[in-house]
């Protein structure tokens, strides 16, 4: 018999991974809403041309692309920004500017799977369209910081590396380097810390530059550079400038960025970027053949690197553990101690569930001990026992090991009351 595995780079989500995924996406959603962003979604599949034209070579080489049955060239989305630009330009008149939208969903890139990289991952995108002033970049960076902090990851654990592509445009203009070399130059800078020095030197020489002059310029670019003044003022007012490190090597692999660019990195584990983004003032115009000139800025965060970081960061582990517990536990387990009471127990199961209480029970006759074991396994706070005492039922608090008997008519209200109390009851008896 053939044994099937997941397709390379794809993931199964067993309950534990599902709990992690839901915890991450629910946290993203709640912080984005706190910042006044509104949710949208784009198609999972787009025409391959959309990415060929708008994302640049790096992403195009990683496209999960194929011909559909009508021989159309289509791709699973590697990112959402081109779709967003397409959607926003198509109906830009319908929305007040600035548009603040967020999105959460899977993306696909045909990359070599490794730590922090898969062929399927979930992205959280937050974008502002119709304004790309430093105030919008500051708003996005603040959102990125607050999202990461919401998971219990602190200022000791992560940093935002920030730059501005315009700094390099000015540098190239000062050196009289033709504009056509900009893309090549930025891709050299993007890889400068990873590439072999001789390689970098050779590539720079081809466009008339030396590593020494590029490195000297990088070293002289710090937070006092005028390109960061407004952003610095804004983030300082919010008490968030401490999260920023100016780093001229951050240029971002995607073709469409025009100004501010940033990436979020952990500080202790050397993981790949948690998130990245920047301003892209020309993408909407490109998308609409010049029809809609709408500046924009945004970023995306992936779930894979974030998930690794949360598992390794002590400050984040407690929240993660309670998310796992909340996903798999129930409030109460109904124990049928006397099978003659099963119809009454089933009626109570339905009433308790209708009141929003999470209930489970065993499907058939089972020893009481086994049912209590099942209650513990499901991490139930209470066991509700239907036995010979009916119409009285016994509510056992499985954590505090206490119990009380109530008439079945008042059961729902009693369980609601007990659930509202702290899980372990009063600490001092
Ligand atoms: P990106 O830097 O290509 O930007 O991706 C953003 C994040 O997605 C990365 O920092 C990483 O966490 C995650 N990611 C990317 N590729 C993979 C992969 N193969 N496996 C796991 N995680 C991955 C963009 O996609 C831009 N569209 C962001 C943006 C939004 N810019 C403006 N608005």
Boltz pocket constraint, residues with backbone or C-beta under 6 A from the ligand:
constraints:
  - pocket:
      binder: B
      contacts: [[A, 78], [A, 79], [A, 80], [A, 81], [A, 109], [A, 111], [A, 116], [A, 117], [A, 118], [A, 119], [A, 120], [A, 121], [A, 122], [A, 123], [A, 125], [A, 126], [A, 127], [A, 254], [A, 273], [A, 274], [A, 275], [A, 276], [A, 277], [A, 278], [A, 297], [A, 298], [A, 299], [A, 300], [A, 301], [A, 302], [A, 303], [A, 304], [A, 305]]
      max_distance: 6.0
